[in-house]
Amino acid sequence: MNRATHFILPTLLCSISSIAYSAEQQSNTETPIETMTVHVSPTANTLPVGTFDSLVSNLEYDPRVDLQSRNMAEAQADITIRGGIFENTGFIIGSATLLDPQTGHYVSEIPIAPSMLTAPKILTGADNALAGMNSAVGSVAFNWRPITGGGSVSLGVGNNDFNLQSINASTVFKPTEYDYRLGVEGEYSHSQSDGSIDNGDHDFERIAGRIQLIDENSQTDLFFGSQNKFFGWPNLYTPFGVNETEDLETRLIMLNYKQHYANDSFFELSAYNRKHEDHYVYSRENPAIFEAFHQTKVNAIGLSGQHNVNPQWAINYSTQFLADSIESTSLENNFTSRDYYKISVLPQYSVDLNAEQQLVLRLGASFDDTNRDDSQLSLIGDISFTSQHKDAGAHRVYLSYAQASQVAGYTAIGGSETGGLFRSNHNLQRETSQNLELGIELEHASWQLNSALFYRKDDNLTDWTYNFDSTSARFANPVDINTTGVELVAVKHFDNAEVIASYTHLHKAEDYGAEDIDASFYALNFPTHRLTLGVVWQPIGLLEFKIDNEWRSQQHNNLRSGGDNALFTHISLKITPPQISNVFITLAGDNVWDESFQEIPGTPGRGEQYTLSATYSW
C-alpha cells in the first residue's frame, strides 16, 4: 500500500465543547400544510472521518436511527430503527427497495455517491408500511437530486497511515431549441489506512456515474455504480480472537423516472439490477482454515405515486416486484432463489377546517407475498391535524396504526441447522409487525420540536442468539417482542449557530419460547436511553466549528466485554482562506475520547481517527 504522511489533529479541536448542527443543510422548500415535516440535517457533521462518504456516513450520530458498526460505519453498518434489528430496515431509492437476500449486513452496500441523492428520510409507521419492501420496522429513503453542474476534488491524510482521494464533476446541457436539459455526473473515491486498531485496515474504492434528463414535468436518471471494499477486524463475526477479513464487490445499475401530471399528481418508476460478491476469510494469517464465497443477484421494479382525484380525495399507492438468487459455498442448495411481491393502496381524504387548519385521514392496506412463503394482508391508517399560522408557525398532531411484514434472509433460513458457526432455522415463518404511534411536530421561525410515543408488537422476529452450552455457534431463532419507545428531537437556530438535541428511550419485553437462550446478538442489543447533542458554530466567515456527541446506556448483554455506557464525539474545524478562492481545509476527529464500547457484543469497537483534508470546488 502507498502510505500518506502520519498526521495527528491538533489538540485544539478536542477542547471544543459546543454542540449542534448545520444550517447549511436546511431545505428552503415550502412544505404543504398536510405533510409538515422538519427539513433539517440531523447531525452537525455530514462527512465521515477515516474514509470517503457513503449513504450511511455519520448516521451513528443521527437521533432517528441506531447504527451498529464493525470496523467503521462505512465498512459495515447495521442500521436499526426504533429498536428493530438491521434486517428490519430497508433502503429505498426512488420507488424501489434495495435488498441483499443473504443477510441484512450487506443491505447498506450501495455504490451511489451521496451528492447524487437527497438527504435521507426515515420512514416509520404508515409511511414505511406504504413504501417499504421486506422491511417491517423502518426504511431509509432517498430521491435523486437534479444535476446542477460543477464539481470538487479532495485529498486527505491522517493518523493510522490514512489517505484519501475523491473527485466528482457534473455538467448540464440546455439546447435552446428544446424544452429540457441534459445532465451528466461522475464520481471516483478511494481511501485506505492501517485502521484505528490493529488488524483493522481497509482499502475502499467507488466509481459512480449517471445521465439525467429533465423537462418541466419529469426527471429521468440512469445510474451505474461499482464499489470494492476490503477491510479487516478482530472478532468480526466470531468470538475466538482471530483476525477476520471481508472482501466485497457491489455493482448497481438503476433507472428512475418521475412524472408530474394534472392536479399535482405524480408517479415514479424505479428499476435496478444489483450484484454483490462477498469473500470472507476467518483467519487472515491462515486463510486455508476457513473461507466462504457468496454471490447474490437482485432484479427489481417499483412504482409509487399519488393520484389526486380532487382537492379532498387522493390515492397513495406503491407496488414492487423483486427476484433474487444466491450462490454460496457455505449455504445449502435447496433455498437459493425467491420472488417477492407487494402492493399498497392508501386512499386519503383531506378537509380544510378553516384557512389555517386541515384534517387528513388515510386508510388502506398492503399485500405481501413470495413464491416460498405465506402471504400477508396488512392494515395501514393514520389521522393528522395540521395548523399553520403566519406568526405562530406550524403544528401537526397525528395518530397512526400500521401493520407490516417480511421474510427471513438466506443465512437465517437457508443454511445448515446442525453445523457451522451460524445455524439456520428452516422453520422460520413470516415476520409481522404492528405499530401504534402518537406524534406532535412543532415548527417555528427559530426552533422545531418533533416528538413521538410508539408501541410496536413484533411476532416471529428472526434473531441470532447464543447458548452458553454451545459457545461456538449462533442460532437463528424467532422471538416475539413488544417495544415501547419515546423520541424527542429539538432544534434551535441562532444568528451564527444551530443546536440540535435529542433523547430516545426504549423498553422491550421478549418471549423466545425456549429456555436455552442466554443472550441475543441483535434484537436485545439496544440503548435503553440515548442522547445526541450537536452544534455548528461559525464565529467568523473564516472558521466553522462542528461537533456531534452521542451518549448511550445500553441494555446489558452477556456477550459484551466492558461497560454498557458509551460517549462518542465527532469534531471538525473548517477553514476557508479568503486568499484562495474555492478552497477549504478541514481538520476532523472521530471517537476523540477513544471509547472502546462494543457496538456489536463481542466485537471490538473502533478507535480514534484524525484527518486533515483539502477540497477545491468549482
Secondary structure, DSSP 8 states (H G I E B T S, - for coil): ----------TTGGG----BB-GGG-------GGG----S-SSS--S-SSS---TTTTGGG-TT-EEEEESSTTTEEEEESTT--GGGEEEEETTEEE--SS-GGGTT-----GGGB---EEEEHHHHHHH-SS-SSEEEEE-B-----EEEEEEEEETTTEEEEEEEEEEEE--TTSSEEEEEEEEEEEEEES-SSTT--EEEEEEEEEEEEEESSEEEEEEEEEEEEEEEEETSS-SS--EEEEEEEEEEEEEEEEEEEGGGEEEEEEEEEEEEEEEEES-TT-GGG-EEEEEEEEEEEEEEEEEESSSSEEEEEEEEEEEEEEEESSS-SSS-EEEEEEEEEEEEEEEESSSSEEEEEEEEEEEEEESSS--EEEEEEEEEEEEEETTTEEEEEEEEEEEEEE---HHHHSS-SSSSSEE--TT---EEEEEEEEEEEEE-SSEEEEEEEEEEEEEEEEEEEEETTEEEEEEEEEEEEEEEEEEEEEEEE-SSEEEEEEEEEEEEEEE-S-S---EESSTT--EEEEEEEEEEEEEETTEEEEEEEEEEEE---TT--S-SEEEEEEEEEEE--TTSTTEEEEEEEESTT-----SSTTS-----EEEEEEEEE-
